[in-house]
Each structure stands twice: as C-alpha cells, then as structure tokens.
Amino acid sequence: MSTNPAIRRAVHSLQSIAPALPRFDAMRQELSDTEAASKRGYFNPEEDDRVRRVFSKYLTARAALFTTLRDLEPLVVRGSKRLEGPERIQAFTVAFCTACMLVRSGRFVVDSFSGEKVVWRKLDEAAPRFGIPRKQFTSVYRSLTRLRNVLIFQEGIRFYESHREEIEKLREDAELGSVVDMLEAEIPFVQPDPAYYSGKIIRYRIHSFLRRQQSGLRAVTFSLFKLSGSVVAEIRNQWRGKRVTPRVRKRLEGLLQAGDVIVTRHDDALSNLFLPGFWPHGALYIGSAEERDALGVQSTEDRRCRSAEPIRVLEARKDGVLFRPLDDTFQVDACTIIRPRLSAEQRRDAISRAMEHEGKLYDFEFDFTRDDKLVCTEVIYRAYHGIGPVQFNLTERTGRFCLSAEDLLDHAVDGSAFEVIAVYGARGNRLVTGDRAVEALRRSYRDR
C-alpha cells in the first residue's frame, strides 16, 4: 500500500462510497415510480419521498467523490513534481477510478430520469428535509455534458490505456487491488462515445434555453397569482361577525383529536367565487404539544418551540404554511371536522410528515406536482396519502392537478378513509354530530 496519506485516505473513501452509488438492481422501485408518475402526470407523496431519498443518497455520494478527486488532483496533474514513478501511477489509478464512478453514476441518473419533464422538474425542486437544494438534477446534467469535463475525462482514458500494464500490477497490493477491480468494473460503462455526448450536450443546451424562458415566465406568473390571490384573500366584510362564536368554538374543540382535518368556509370571502364548491379551505389539527408527545410525533427542536401552546393547527394561507392557534382557524362562518380511520401510530406518522412542510410558501398557482410551495389541502394530501387505506387521486382543473376541500370531504361522506365528526353552519347555525352530521355535510355541497 502507498505510504502517501492522501492516497490511503482516498482508497478508504472509495471503498465506503462505492456501495452507495445508484445501480439498476437497487433502484427498480424508484424507476417504476418515475414511470408511473410520468404516465399520471405527477408524483404522489409516497413516490416523491422514495425518489427524493434515493436522489439525496446519490448526491451525498457524488459530493464525497468530488471531495476525493479534489484531494488527489495535486498529485496527478501534468507537471506535478510531488509524486514520481509508482506513486504517481497509484494516485492516478485512484483518481481515475473516482472520475469513472462520477461519470458512470452521472450517466445512469441522467439516462434514467431525464426522459420525462415531470421527473426532471421533480428532481430540480428544492427538498430541504432531504438536504436537496434547487436545480441539482440540472447541475448533474450540466457537469456531465460540459465540454471541458468531457475532454479531460477522455484524456484520462488515454493515459489509462497507455499505462495499463503498470496499473494491472497494482492488483497485487492488498488495498490498491480493490481499486483496480472497481476501475475495471466501471470502464465498460464510461468508454468514450462521441454520439452519446454530442446528443446529450445538444439536448441539455435546448433544455437550458427553454428552462430560462419558462423560469422567467413562471416567476412573472407566480408574482401575478400571488398579487391577485393576496388581494382576493383580503376582501371580506370587516363589519360582519363570524357565525362560529366562542361558545361554538369551545364545543368544537372538545370534539377534536390530533390528526383531524378541519374544513372551513367564510360566507363573505371573495375567494369563494374562484374556489370550487361550498367548502373551499382545509387545515390539519395537530393537537396540543402534550397530545403530540403522547403519540410520539417526530419533529425538530425548532418546530417544537414554534408549535408550543396555543398552537394546535398547521394551515397554509397566503402568508405560508404555518403553525396557528386553533381560535385563529375557527374565525369562520362554517366548519366541518373529519377524522382519518387510522391507528394512533398512523396518525403519528401523518402529523410528523405534515410538520416537515411547516415554513414553506403558499402556492398561488395551485400546482400539486411540486412540494416546495403548498396550498391548504395539499398539507392534508401530503400528510395522509399512502398511510393505511388513505389514497387520494388528484383531479385536473384548469390545467393543474389538485385536490379540493370537497374532494377531501367525499372520503368522509362516502365512509371510506375518513369519518364525519361534526358539522356547523352548513344550513343554519347548528352544530350536528354522528349520522346527522354525515347527512348535513352531504346536503351542504352535493345537493346544491
């Protein structure tokens, strides 16, 4: 084994990184997920999590390979006088194996996920809970197709071919031998192919141009939606009292259980003209801190502090996805409480998952295919979809896949994954529960 500490560190690093790199056999589920999402037009939350998790793992391994390559670069660059003879060949072998791993895994990711716009866009979204910044897939694609990188790598292949005998002798070394084996396993997947690279470069350039145009348009569109949405949300009759009175709120609070969904309505909100149905808005009741602790809800320390009393609700409004007091959520004219038919452990998982979205912006475009910005019902969708029997199908409305508040209520009225706990204000100022609540809810929006 080489006595050079940089080479020794690099060998140990490669041995630990290699198993984490993406390969077809280990990614059958994720590849199936991307195929299903492409056909459907969007990722559901389960697929989203699985694909993001494997992409995050790849990005972590990729960053470690780049670190290894940077550590070795001074030892193998042309004209270096730090290493000569056998040690220079050792350093090159480890560095070139590292580069081959980067190219092979990058090709695999790009070839597997760049074919569909839905997938590319998903992997370019920021995902803070997985440690993924924005535009990481584009960054991988750009690095793989950058002409300078392609030329440097081809020069490395030529050096490898001309010094193959010296590299083969390293197989006798107890540790370097494993690097030679890894290198030989990578080489068949990274042989120079001008047609491959020229095609990828052209496709990336076209994508980059279109993305810049679309990004500008999307930014303008989002700003317009945000401006109009904020204005519409503010237009209410400020002199009219709310029908959900403090006495009614107290009764409703006594019925709530952590994990319940609260669906509400303002009689005088101008947004009622634009949002479908009688019931336009939803929020997730996360319970008190004591209730969450009893369930075993998982959260960060910062979020624990932000969700202390009197916070009991996670709700998306124009100011973002924030923890809010229950009294604030109940400043409405009508409300419904529905409860998922799930175990305590499943409700725990749903609330834990939902709380990870706290702090995100409100999505004035109502685009459920991305989760960097959320609307009110998307909080519930991303909390519960795929947990136990809960399955939501998004509906395309005005060119966007979404889930309305009344789509949520359908699951309770039909008695599938949710049950109706209480309804207030649907027809008159009455609070009803049990079977009467189911009928009152059904008539409130299905019989209109």
C-alpha positions in Angstrom: 0.0 0.0 0.0 1.2 3.5 -0.7 2.7 5.5 2.1 1.2 8.7 0.8 -1.6 9.6 3.3 -3.8 11.3 0.6 -3.8 8.1 -1.5 -4.6 6.0 1.5 -7.5 8.2 2.6 -8.8 8.2 -1.0 -8.7 4.4 -1.2 -10.7 4.0 2.0 -13.1 6.7 0.9 -13.8 4.8 -2.4 -14.4 1.6 -0.6 -17.1 3.2 1.5 -18.7 5.3 -1.3 -19.0 2.6 -4.0 -21.9 0.7 -2.4 -23.9 3.9 -2.2 -23.8 4.7 -5.9 -27.0 4.1 -7.9 -27.4 0.8 -9.8 -30.3 -0.6 -11.7 -30.9 -3.6 -9.5 -31.1 -1.4 -6.4 -33.5 1.1 -8.0 -36.2 -1.0 -9.5 -38.9 0.6 -7.3 -37.8 4.2 -7.9 -37.6 3.6 -11.7 -41.1 2.1 -11.5 -42.2 5.2 -9.5 -40.9 7.6 -12.2 -42.6 5.6 -14.9 -45.9 5.7 -13.1 -45.6 9.4 -12.3 -44.8 10.2 -16.0 -48.0 8.4 -17.1 -50.1 10.0 -14.4 -48.6 13.5 -14.8 -47.4 13.9 -11.2 -45.7 12.1 -8.3 -47.8 11.1 -5.4 -46.3 11.7 -1.9 -45.0 8.1 -1.5 -43.3 8.1 -4.9 -42.0 11.6 -4.2 -40.4 10.5 -0.9 -38.8 7.4 -2.4 -37.3 9.2 -5.4 -36.1 12.1 -3.4 -34.5 9.8 -0.8 -32.5 7.8 -3.4 -31.6 11.1 -5.2 -30.3 12.5 -1.9 -28.3 9.4 -1.3 -26.7 9.8 -4.8 -26.0 13.5 -4.3 -24.2 12.7 -1.0 -22.1 10.0 -2.6 -21.4 12.3 -5.6 -20.2 15.1 -3.2 -17.9 12.7 -1.4 -16.4 11.6 -4.8 -15.7 15.2 -5.8 -14.0 15.7 -2.4 -11.8 12.7 -3.0 -11.0 13.9 -6.5 -10.0 17.4 -5.3 -7.7 15.8 -2.7 -5.9 13.8 -5.3 -5.7 16.4 -8.1 -2.5 18.0 -7.0 -0.8 14.6 -7.0 -1.6 13.7 -10.6 -1.9 16.9 -12.6 0.5 17.3 -15.6 3.9 18.7 -14.5 3.4 17.8 -10.8 6.7 17.1 -9.1 5.2 15.9 -5.8 5.0 12.3 -7.0 7.0 10.3 -9.4 7.2 6.7 -10.6 5.0 4.1 -8.9 3.2 6.5 -6.5 2.1 8.8 -9.4 0.5 5.7 -11.0 -1.1 4.8 -7.7 -2.5 8.3 -7.4 -3.8 8.3 -11.0 -5.4 4.9 -10.6 -7.4 6.0 -7.5 -8.3 9.4 -9.1 -9.3 7.9 -12.4 -11.4 5.3 -10.6 -13.1 8.1 -8.7 -13.8 10.0 -12.0 -15.2 6.9 -13.6 -17.6 6.4 -10.7 -18.7 10.0 -11.1 -19.2 9.6 -14.9 -20.9 6.2 -14.7 -23.3 7.2 -11.9 -24.0 10.6 -13.5 -24.8 8.8 -16.8 -27.1 6.4 -15.0 -29.0 9.2 -13.2 -29.3 11.3 -16.3 -30.3 8.5 -18.6 -32.8 7.1 -16.1 -34.5 10.4 -15.2 -34.0 13.0 -17.9 -36.5 11.5 -20.4 -39.7 12.9 -18.9 -40.3 16.5 -18.0 -42.3 15.5 -14.9 -39.3 13.6 -13.5 -36.7 16.3 -14.4 -38.8 19.0 -12.8 -39.4 17.0 -9.6 -35.6 16.3 -9.2 -34.9 20.0 -9.7 -37.1 21.1 -6.9 -35.6 22.0 -3.6 -36.3 19.5 -0.8 -34.9 20.8 2.5 -36.0 17.8 4.5 -33.8 15.6 2.3 -31.0 18.2 2.1 -31.5 18.8 -1.6 -31.1 22.4 -3.0 -32.8 23.6 -6.1 -31.7 22.6 -9.6 -29.5 19.7 -8.5 -30.5 17.4 -11.4 -29.8 20.2 -13.9 -26.4 20.6 -12.2 -25.6 16.9 -12.6 -26.7 17.0 -16.3 -24.6 20.2 -16.9 -21.5 18.7 -15.3 -21.8 15.5 -17.4 -22.2 17.4 -20.7 -19.7 20.3 -20.1 -17.2 20.0 -22.9 -14.2 20.7 -20.7 -15.1 17.8 -18.4 -15.6 15.5 -21.4 -12.2 16.3 -22.9 -10.4 15.9 -19.5 -12.0 12.6 -19.0 -11.1 11.4 -22.4 -7.5 12.4 -21.7 -7.7 10.2 -18.6 -8.9 7.3 -20.6 -5.9 7.7 -23.0 -3.5 7.7 -20.0 -5.2 4.7 -18.6 -4.8 2.8 -21.8 -1.2 3.7 -22.3 -0.2 2.7 -18.7 -2.5 -0.3 -18.3 0.3 -2.8 -17.5 1.6 -0.6 -14.6 -2.0 -0.3 -13.3 -2.6 -4.0 -13.6 0.4 -4.7 -11.3 -1.3 -2.8 -8.5 -3.8 -5.7 -8.3 -1.2 -7.5 -6.1 -1.5 -4.7 -3.5 -3.8 -5.6 -0.6 -5.7 -2.4 -0.8 -5.0 -0.9 -4.2 -6.0 -4.2 -5.7 -9.6 -3.5 -4.8 -9.4 -0.1 -6.6 -8.2 -1.8 -9.7 -11.1 -4.2 -9.5 -13.6 -1.3 -9.1 -11.9 0.5 -12.0 -12.3 -2.4 -14.3 -15.9 -2.8 -13.4 -16.6 0.9 -14.2 -14.6 1.1 -17.5 -17.2 -0.6 -19.8 -19.8 2.0 -18.8 -17.7 5.1 -19.5 -15.9 4.3 -22.7 -15.9 7.4 -24.9 -18.9 7.7 -27.2 -18.9 10.9 -29.3 -22.5 10.3 -30.4 -23.7 9.9 -26.8 -22.0 13.1 -25.6 -22.9 15.2 -28.6 -26.6 14.1 -28.2 -26.6 14.9 -24.5 -24.9 18.2 -25.0 -27.4 19.3 -27.6 -30.3 18.2 -25.6 -29.0 19.9 -22.5 -28.5 23.2 -24.4 -32.1 23.1 -25.7 -33.4 22.3 -22.2 -31.3 25.1 -20.7 -32.6 27.6 -23.2 -36.3 26.6 -22.7 -35.9 26.5 -18.9 -34.6 30.0 -18.8 -37.6 31.2 -20.8 -40.0 29.2 -18.7 -38.4 30.2 -15.4 -38.8 33.9 -16.3 -42.4 33.3 -17.4 -43.1 31.2 -14.3 -41.7 33.9 -12.0 -43.9 36.6 -13.6 -46.9 34.3 -13.5 -46.4 33.4 -9.8 -46.0 37.0 -8.9 -49.3 37.9 -10.6 -51.1 34.9 -8.9 -49.6 36.0 -5.6 -50.7 39.6 -6.0 -54.2 38.7 -7.1 -54.5 35.9 -4.6 -53.4 38.1 -1.7 -55.9 40.8 -2.7 -58.8 38.4 -3.1 -58.0 36.7 0.2 -58.2 40.1 2.0 -61.6 41.2 0.6 -64.2 40.4 3.2 -66.9 42.2 5.1 -64.9 43.5 8.0 -68.1 44.7 9.9 -69.8 41.3 9.9 -69.3 39.0 12.8 -68.4 35.3 12.3 -71.0 32.6 12.9 -68.6 30.4 14.7 -68.9 32.0 18.1 -66.6 31.5 21.1 -69.2 29.2 22.6 -69.3 27.1 19.5 -65.5 27.0 19.2 -65.3 25.6 22.7 -67.7 22.8 21.8 -65.8 22.0 18.6 -62.5 22.0 20.5 -63.9 19.3 22.8 -64.5 17.0 19.8 -61.1 17.4 18.2 -58.4 14.7 18.1 -54.8 15.2 16.9 -54.8 14.3 13.2 -58.3 15.6 12.4 -59.0 17.7 9.4 -60.9 21.0 9.7 -62.6 22.2 6.6 -64.0 25.7 6.8 -65.9 28.5 5.0 -66.1 32.3 5.1 -69.5 33.4 3.9 -68.3 36.7 2.7 -64.9 35.8 1.2 -64.4 36.9 -2.4 -62.3 33.8 -2.9 -65.5 31.8 -2.8 -66.1 33.0 -6.3 -62.9 31.4 -7.6 -62.6 28.2 -5.5 -64.9 25.3 -6.3 -67.8 24.4 -4.0 -69.3 25.4 -0.7 -66.3 24.3 1.3 -63.1 25.9 0.0 -60.5 25.6 2.7 -58.8 22.9 4.9 -56.4 22.8 7.8 -54.7 20.0 9.8 -55.3 19.8 13.6 -52.0 18.7 15.0 -53.2 18.8 18.6 -51.5 20.2 21.7 -47.8 19.6 22.5 -48.9 17.1 25.1 -51.1 15.2 22.6 -48.2 15.1 20.1 -45.8 13.9 22.7 -48.2 11.1 23.7 -48.5 10.0 20.1 -44.7 10.1 19.6 -44.8 12.7 16.8 -41.3 13.4 15.4 -40.2 17.0 14.8 -37.1 19.2 15.1 -36.4 21.2 18.2 -37.1 24.5 16.4 -40.5 23.3 15.3 -41.3 22.1 18.8 -40.7 25.6 20.0 -42.8 27.2 17.2 -45.7 24.7 17.8 -46.0 25.3 21.6 -49.3 26.4 23.1 -51.6 28.0 21.9 -50.5 26.4 18.6 -52.7 23.4 17.5 -53.1 23.8 13.8 -50.9 23.5 10.7 -52.5 25.6 8.0 -51.5 27.0 4.6 -52.7 30.5 3.8 -51.4 33.4 1.7 -48.6 34.0 4.3 -47.4 30.4 4.0 -47.6 27.0 5.7 -47.5 28.0 9.4 -48.4 26.8 12.8 -51.5 28.6 14.0 -53.7 28.9 17.1 -57.0 27.0 16.9 -59.0 30.1 17.7 -57.5 31.7 14.6 -58.5 28.8 12.4 -62.1 28.9 13.8 -62.6 32.6 12.8 -65.0 31.4 10.2 -68.7 31.0 9.4 -69.0 27.3 8.9 -66.7 24.3 9.6 -66.6 20.5 9.4 -64.4 18.1 11.3 -63.5 14.8 9.7 -61.2 12.1 11.2 -59.0 9.6 9.4 -59.8 5.9 10.1 -56.3 5.2 11.3 -54.4 3.9 14.3 -52.6 6.2 16.7 -49.3 5.1 15.1 -50.5 6.0 11.7 -51.8 9.4 12.8 -48.4 10.0 14.4 -46.7 9.3 11.1 -49.0 11.6 9.2 -48.6 14.5 11.6 -44.8 14.0 11.7 -44.8 14.1 7.9 -47.0 17.1 7.7 -44.9 19.1 10.1 -41.9 18.8 7.9 -43.6 21.2 5.4 -44.0 24.0 8.0 -42.4 27.2 6.9 -42.9 26.7 3.1 -44.5 29.4 0.9 -48.1 29.4 -0.2 -48.6 28.1 -3.8 -50.7 30.7 -5.6 -50.5 28.6 -8.7 -52.2 25.6 -7.0 -49.7 23.1 -8.5 -49.7 19.9 -6.5 -47.0 18.3 -8.6 -44.3 20.2 -6.6 -44.0 20.5 -2.9 -41.7 23.5 -2.4 -44.9 25.6 -2.1 -48.2 24.3 -0.8 -51.9 25.2 -0.7 -54.2 24.4 2.2 -55.5 21.0 1.1 -52.0 19.9 -0.1 -50.9 19.9 3.5 -53.5 17.2 4.2 -52.7 15.4 0.9 -49.0 15.2 1.7 -49.7 14.2 5.3 -52.0 11.3 4.7 -51.7 9.9 1.2 -50.4 6.3 1.3 -50.8 5.9 5.1 -53.1 3.0 5.8 -56.1 3.0 3.5 -55.8 6.7 2.6 -55.4 7.2 -1.2 -56.1 10.5 -2.9 -56.5 10.9 -6.7 -55.7 14.3 -7.9 -58.1 15.9 -10.4 -57.0 18.1 -13.2 -58.7 21.5 -13.0 -57.8 24.5 -15.2 -54.6 22.7 -16.3 -53.4 21.8 -12.7 -53.6 18.6 -10.8 -55.1 19.3 -7.4 -57.3 18.1 -4.5 -60.1 20.4 -3.4 -61.5 20.6 0.1 -64.7 18.9 -1.1 -62.6 16.1 -2.7 -61.4 15.5 0.9 -64.9 15.6 2.2 -66.0 12.9 -0.3 -63.8 10.4 1.6 -65.8 11.1 4.8 -69.3 11.3 3.3 -68.7 8.0 1.4 -67.3 6.5 4.6 -64.0 5.3 3.1 -60.8 6.6 4.7 -62.4 9.3 6.9 -65.4 9.7 9.1 -67.5 12.8 9.8 -67.2 14.0 13.4 -69.1 17.3 13.3 -70.6 20.0 11.0 -71.5 23.5 12.0 -73.1 26.3 9.9 -73.9 24.3 6.8 -77.6 25.2 7.0 -78.3 27.5 9.8 -76.2 28.0 13.0 -76.4 24.4 14.3 -73.8 22.0 15.4 -74.6 18.4 14.5 -72.6 15.2 15.1 -72.9 11.5 14.3 -75.2 10.3 11.5 -76.9 13.7 11.3 -73.6 15.3 10.6 -73.0 13.0 7.7 -76.3 13.9 6.2 -75.9 17.6 6.9 -72.4 17.5 5.2 -73.7 15.6 2.2 -76.5 18.1 1.6 -74.3 21.1 2.2 -72.3 20.6 -1.1 -73.7 17.7 -3.0 -77.4 18.8 -3.1 -76.7 22.4 -4.1 
